[in-house]
Amino acid sequence: MSTPSAPPPTTAQPTTTTAPTASTGAPQPQSGGAPPPNGGSGAPPPAPGSGGDGGAPQPGNAQSGTPQSGGAQQGDNQQAAPADSTADAGNTARDATARAGQGSLRAGLLRTAWTHIGGDRVEGDKIVIHADGERGVVLRALAAGVVDTVRRTFQAPPRWDDVVADAWRRRSVVLRGPGGAGKTAAAVRLLISAQAKAFYLLDSVAELTRLTELKQLGRGAGLLLDRPVDLGELRGSQLAGLEDLLLQAEAHLVLTAGPEAELGQGVGEYVQRIGRPDILHDVLLAHLAHRLGEDDAEEALAAAGLRDLCEELLDLGASCRDAARLAEVIGHEHGAGLIDLERVRARMDQTGGESPEEWFEGLGDTGLRTHAVALAVLGGLPQEYVAMAASTLLDRFRSDRGVLRASVEHGPVPLRQDPFSQSRRMLDEKLRARTVTAVTRGDNGWLPCTVAEYRDPDYPARIIRHAWSQYTIQGELLDWLADLVDKPSQQVRSFAGTALGLIATESFDAVSALVLPGWIRDQASGEQRREAVAYALRVCARDPDLRPGVRALVEGWYLGGPWEFQAAAARAYGLCLGGADLPTALQALTRLGTVDSVQVAVAIGDAVADLMEEDVRANAPAVLRALAEMALEPKSRHTGHLAFLILANALVTDEPPAGGLPGRSRPTLLRLAADSPPGGELRRLIGYLWAEAISGEVYSEPSGIVLDAWATQAESDPELLADLVRVLVDDVAARSPRVGLLLQRHAAHWTDRDRFRPLPRSAAVIGAALRAAPSARPTQPGGDR
């Protein structure tokens, strides 16, 4: 898929930017297919109804004798919905190009879903900092709730003032102390004392030593490396080498280490030691006051016998974490009006000696069990989502069939329940859950909410697997997950699809043969379910043993059709296979571009957005070259236009506050173009693709939608508006006189009287710049992309 850097010697057409019909990197007809990765056969699945098991749906397969439960069956017996051709699907294209920032939102939510369901305990959105010639260094934002808790509850250990005074003689410090001393909280408190404005986690010393710039983090970042497994690889010379980098960014770094950790040569100069608090009562009181307020905290501790119990539980073997946990338990008990000492004692043993599976079986009540499953699937999302999902799952057991088998002695699920029978506090206690105030990213941006989640991060995955494998409720669970996927919330869909993937790691053959085909061909919610299928396969592809099966399954969809399966294959190449093999994924997407279906084109657009979001700087050139090749070939030209427009609107880059200015969000492609040198490959590719889309005969309206979205963001941001002017004038309008005139027409419409949101500044500045620009010479077809 090479892109020529100079125009071929042919005569230009003055009214078009259409590329020539032949190129060394042009996509071949679909029948050729991509080479089977990982040694797969690459054979297409049998046609529907053929009785095969290659992954394609088998409508009316009554002779197979395989029962199809709930969610697996839905859609299998339906006729495939006709595919809209790329030349006759205006509404679909308009909807697909009107989802500003959807690709970036999707990527962030999938990371969050895996954090909660898959057990990845590192929270927060990732930031990738690139070193020249190396893969990116990944940092994750430390949860704001963690920082706030430390700010309000930290109790200084012995010699703390000396530690603070000595620590920041340099920009780095290694904080060392015994187990239970609260090293993580102390590290955060050290960064707070250094007036850090934002807090980020690194995973390893290996990543720390590859840092070469911190501009993406803004000024005053606090970096935390908490007990890294490769701490022994760190050398004092490496910390010294980071000093100038941290100084220029006004950043600080804290590493934590246990007493048994071996430190490399020269690291001892950076060590500050902290001790375990002599008594943990002050830590307990601080956390309790944070939860209840000072007056209620004192009142709670005055309960008969409670102080003695606290001394017993917080003995010499207890840790600061135990004191914080005891405060949480006492806070729940105090909210009920009466503190039961035995219940406090029992709850301090978080599992009571039981595994999560034994605890689940002991819940008994089906209402509690369905809520436990909903919490496992949607934990980490606003509590309202969890509560409503629990109710809908419970409704699936209100039938003649009755209840979960292990609970049958409790009788059938009642048709009505007292909605005030138990408060949220009581429910949290029974479910070993908690509700915390947090700021989460949803369909409407970052907003405050109350999040429900298990206290123990190991519970979600184990509860989901246990409910799936130990009870005959597979049909109900699949139907319920399908309903969640169909919801308009991207948050819920991301978590539900991830949960399906966890189930698929237990039963890959059954899920891939009996569930996924029905979801892919669902007529009512096919697009949402195909997206969720890709989420599920993303989880499966994490398992090295399942990865070949995932590749073979997706290849069957790609090669065998019909269009629904090709659209599903496109989403899978973007979300779960492209990260490991970008060239093969882009080759497959380029060839899928020849399919005359707007739904497949939309899936390709979302897929290239997913691939670029994985690593913007590293993947952008290859992704944009692939789109240029689609726009080059007549068979895939319209698909290339639409996929580019989706990409242009799907990705946004959030920039932190800097220089006294508030944070802002920029279209990622516009940022890439603005940060690239004039005449560079990225600028040429983006300019070529914009010119192609604007002057194309099919998607002129969607191109106007995306251009309006860019101009709307630039309307109140002078720097962004200046970037947009440079790109539109120097890279897009310069390609042909017709493109320049079309851009002027778009800008003129931004002040129409009937426009709901006029853009007078963008219209004036961009319109004037376009009129003042030298007349563009007709561009050689496809030249100098």
Buried (B, 14 or more C-beta within 10 A) or exposed (E): BEBBEEBEEEEBBEEBBBBBEEBEBBBBEBEEBBEBBBEBEBBBBBBBEEEBBBBBBBBEBEEEEEEBBBBBBBBBBBEBBEBBBBEEBBEBBBBBBBBBBBBBBBBBBBBBBBBBBBBBEBBBBBBBBBEEEEEBBBBBBBBBBBBEBBEEBBBBBEBBEEBBEEBBEBBBBBBBBBEBBBBBBBBBBBBBBBEBBBBBBBBBBEBBBBBEBBEBBBBBBBBBBBEBEEBBBBBBEBBBEBEEBBEEBBBBBBBBBEEEBEBBEBBEEBBBBBEBBEEBBBBBBBBBBBBBEEEBBEEBBEBEEBEEBBEEBBEEEBBBBBBBBBBBBBBBBBBEEEBEBEBBEEBBEEEEEEEBBEBBBEBEBBBBBBBBBBBBBBBBBBBEBBBBBBBBBBBBBBEEEBBBEBBEEBEBBEEEEEEEEBEBBEBBBEBBBBBEEBEBBBBEEEEEBEBBBBEBBEBBBBBBBBBBEBBEBBBBBBBBBBBBBBBEBBBBBBBBBBBBBBBBBEBBEBBBBBBBBBBBBBEEBBBBBBBBBBBBBBBBBBBEEBBBBBBBBBBBBBBBBBBBBBBBBBBBBBBBBBBEBBEBBBBBBBBBBBBBBBBBBBBBBBBBBBBBBBBBBBBBBBBBBBBBBBBBBEBBBBBBBBBBBBBBBBBBBBBBEBEEEEEBBBBBBBBBBBEBEEEBBBBBBBBBBBBBBBBBEBBBEBBBBBBBBBBBBBBEBEEBBBBBBBBBBBBBBBBBBBBBBBBBEBBEBBBEEEEEEBBEBBBEBBBEBBEEBEEBEBBBBBBBB
